[in-house]
Amino acid sequence: IIIMTVDNINSVLDTVISRVTKIRLEKNSYKEVLMAISEGKNDQGILEFISKYSDGIIGVAKELVENKEFEELRFNVYDILCKLSDKNDNDLLKTYNYFEKNKVNIETILLMMNMYFRDMLIYSRTKNEKILISTALIIKHFPWVKNGLIIINYLFSD
C-alpha cells in the first residue's frame, strides 16, 4: 500500500489518478485548531493568529506555537507596518535592511503583511472583527483603520 497526499489532484498524472482511491480530508475549523493548541498557553492573541494562519491544519499550528522565531517574525512585521504608517525615511531604510537580513523568511513575512493588509482593508470597510485574522493587533494598534481610511493612500501619499 502506498499513501500519497496532494493539495491539488491536477498535479498528479492521469495514469496515477485512474489507479487510486481518493479520500478527501477536510480541514479543521478555526475553533478546533485553537482548542488543540491552547492547552497550557496564555497568549490568546498569538494563538488566535496561529489558528487562522495554519489554515485548519493542526500539525502546522502546533509547530508554529513551539516556534519562537515565528512569533518574533509576526511582531517584527507588525512593527514594520507601524513604522511605515509614520512615514519616517529612517524607518524605511531599516525596513529594507530587515528584508535583506530575512530573505530566508521572506515568503512568511510577505504572507503576514498580506494578512495584515487584508484585515485592515476589511475592517476599515466592514468594522466586523469576527472575520479578521489579526484582530487584536489591527483593532488596538492601527487607529487610522478604525476611522475607515484607505490604507494604501495613507501609507504612500505625501
C-alpha positions in Angstrom: 0.0 0.0 0.0 1.2 3.4 -0.9 -0.3 6.5 0.6 0.1 9.8 -1.3 -1.2 13.2 -0.2 -1.6 16.1 -2.6 -3.1 19.6 -2.3 -4.1 19.7 -6.0 -5.2 16.5 -7.7 -4.5 18.1 -11.1 -0.8 17.9 -10.3 -0.9 14.1 -10.4 -0.7 12.2 -13.7 -3.9 10.8 -15.1 -2.5 7.3 -15.2 -1.9 7.5 -11.4 -5.3 9.1 -10.7 -7.1 6.2 -12.5 -5.5 3.6 -10.2 -6.0 5.3 -6.8 -8.7 5.5 -4.2 -9.4 9.2 -3.4 -10.1 10.1 0.2 -10.8 13.8 0.7 -9.7 15.1 4.1 -11.4 18.3 5.3 -9.5 21.0 7.1 -10.2 21.6 10.8 -12.2 24.6 11.8 -10.6 27.6 13.5 -12.1 26.6 16.8 -10.8 23.0 16.5 -7.3 24.3 15.8 -7.5 26.8 18.7 -8.6 24.1 21.1 -5.8 21.8 20.0 -3.1 24.4 20.6 -4.4 26.3 23.6 -3.5 23.8 26.3 -1.1 25.4 28.7 -0.6 28.5 26.6 -1.6 32.0 27.8 -1.1 34.4 24.9 -4.6 34.3 23.3 -3.6 36.8 20.6 -0.8 34.7 19.1 -2.9 31.5 19.5 -5.8 33.1 17.6 -3.4 34.3 14.9 -1.7 30.9 14.5 -5.1 29.2 14.4 -6.1 31.3 11.5 -2.7 31.3 9.8 -2.4 27.5 9.9 -5.4 27.2 7.6 -7.1 24.4 9.5 -4.0 22.1 9.8 -3.4 21.3 13.5 0.1 19.9 12.8 1.2 23.2 11.3 -0.4 25.2 14.2 1.4 23.1 16.8 4.7 23.6 15.0 4.1 27.4 14.9 3.2 27.5 18.6 6.6 26.0 19.5 8.4 28.2 17.0 9.6 31.3 18.8 11.0 32.7 15.5 7.5 32.7 14.0 6.2 34.8 16.9 9.1 37.2 16.6 8.5 37.5 12.8 4.9 38.3 13.5 5.7 41.2 15.8 8.5 42.4 13.5 6.1 42.5 10.6 3.6 44.4 12.7 6.3 46.8 13.8 7.3 47.4 10.2 3.8 48.3 9.3 3.5 50.7 12.3 6.7 52.4 11.2 5.6 52.6 7.6 2.5 54.4 8.7 4.7 57.0 10.5 6.3 57.8 7.1 9.8 58.2 8.6 12.6 57.8 6.0 15.0 56.3 8.6 12.4 53.6 9.3 12.1 52.9 5.6 15.8 52.1 5.4 15.6 49.9 8.5 12.7 48.1 6.9 14.7 47.5 3.8 17.6 46.2 5.9 15.2 43.9 7.8 14.0 42.4 4.5 17.6 41.9 3.3 18.6 40.1 6.6 15.5 37.9 6.5 15.5 36.7 2.9 15.1 33.1 4.1 11.8 34.0 5.7 10.6 36.4 3.0 7.6 34.2 2.0 6.3 34.1 5.6 6.9 37.9 6.0 5.1 38.8 2.9 2.2 36.4 3.7 1.9 38.1 7.1 1.9 41.5 5.6 -0.7 40.4 3.2 -2.8 39.1 6.1 -2.4 42.4 8.0 -3.3 44.5 4.9 -6.3 42.2 4.2 -7.5 42.7 7.8 -7.0 46.5 7.6 -9.0 46.8 4.4 -11.8 44.6 5.6 -12.1 46.2 9.0 -11.9 49.7 7.5 -14.9 48.9 5.3 -17.0 46.5 7.5 -16.0 47.1 11.1 -16.5 43.3 11.5 -13.9 41.9 13.9 -15.1 38.3 13.6 -13.6 37.9 10.1 -10.2 39.3 10.9 -7.1 37.2 11.1 -5.1 39.5 13.4 -7.9 41.0 15.4 -6.0 42.1 18.4 -3.3 43.9 16.5 -5.4 45.6 13.9 -8.1 47.0 16.3 -5.8 48.2 19.0 -2.8 49.5 17.1 -3.9 50.9 13.8 -6.3 53.8 14.7 -6.4 55.1 11.2 -8.0 51.7 10.2 -10.8 52.4 12.7 -11.6 55.6 11.0 -12.1 53.9 7.7 -9.1 55.4 5.9 -7.9 53.6 2.8 -4.5 52.0 3.7 -2.6 52.3 0.5 -3.4 56.1 0.3 -2.4 56.6 3.9 0.9 54.7 3.7 2.1 56.1 0.4 0.7 59.5 0.0 2.7 62.7 0.7 
